[in-house]
Amino acid sequence: MRGRSNTPRTTTAGPLQIESLDHEGKGIARHNGKVMFIEGALPGESVEAGIYRRKPAFEQGYATKIFRESVARTDPRCRFYGLCGGCSLQHMDLRTQVAAKQRVLEDNLKHIGKVQPEQILPAIHGPDWGYRHRARLTVRNVIKKGTVLVGFHEKRSSYVADMTSCEVLPRRLSDLLPRLRELVASLSIHDRLPQIEVALAEDQDVLVLRNLEALTAEDESKLRTFADAYNVSIWLQPAGPDTAHPFHPPGADTLHYTLPEFGVKVAFKPTDFTQVNHAINRVLVRRALGLLDPRPGERIADLFCGLGNFTLPIARSGAMVTGIEGNAGLIRRAGENAQLNGLAGNTRFLTMDLFKIDAVQWQALGPFDKLLIDPPRDGAMELVKLIGADGPKRIVYVSCNPATLARDAEVLVAVHGYRLKAAGIVNMFPHTAHVESIAWFERE
């Protein structure tokens, strides 16, 4: 069931020669004076493409025929690849994916930030299949087909992909997709249940059902039977994320993941932000702590700290750590995690909007010997502008957007006199164009 935007309007008259990749992993070619961005095409390939968007200076399309294949091309594992919009790079071998992401990071630092790292860190990568422990599945009651679909959106479409498995989800969850379709279809509110959020922890698997109407007694009975049969915990969310609560089995109100290298256990709720890739997160924390090198007695700030993913390992070193986050619920649970891990004595947690922080607020917090910054995609511009001559000697910046990292790096280097000692990518989302990275800044 494809959306109209997936249907090519025209087909190029001749083969396109793919020269390079853009930051989303699309092949770049030139044809009739225009730049062509072609999904599913790799550098060195000659392809025919279907065009779905035309602009005066560029066109966008997808490869419909490969005349000459790249050695980096591989067969996608997922049989819904090309329809589902969840992955965009399964046609590219993993080594090439990692290299392409490293190039995106370096290009952003050079062209946006006008900086170059003194050292390129080895890429952090791990399991490339079954890695995704968080997912938001869309539910759609399709009247014309007489069925319910549960999955990710189709490419370039608001339609839900008709998928019955997913290779980046752990197998036990992938195998549940057909069963979830049957379950939702059997409920009285099947057309009032738009979303199922998945959170897999080390102790349990949780499905959060976004129910826009109350369940009937029969619905509740079906959910309990499903939870028992497939060993999952079902939560209900009648409104915003804070309304999510356990339904069955009773008492399953917290989840957790561990960072064994640091003796840390992090409790969370299924609607809290946590990294989707648990294995990579453990390596990321190790890398970040290695670059930060926290020492006993140092004053360190963990900015955009969330649940304490970095705060608690830093505190384990004996440093005095201040965790700051704009979400009051996350800060409350971060404090509870500090208590849980016996680290309340050298941590403090503050609720503060770091996108609106001013000089007076910043000065009142410090001074700090070191900073760890882990912002959302918008980056931390307002924050980095406030770092003055008495700022920390070392900053470790964990980023989910290389463009805003590069923008902030320019301020740190050109304005505040830091050196970009090292940077590298973190392949948190294999088979997608998403680039996570980490950078180390130092000042004498």
Summary of the structure (lengths in Angstrom):
residues: 444
radius of gyration: 23.6
end to end distance: 59.1
largest distance: 69.3
contacts: 1488
relative contact order: 0.12
helix: 27%
strand: 30%
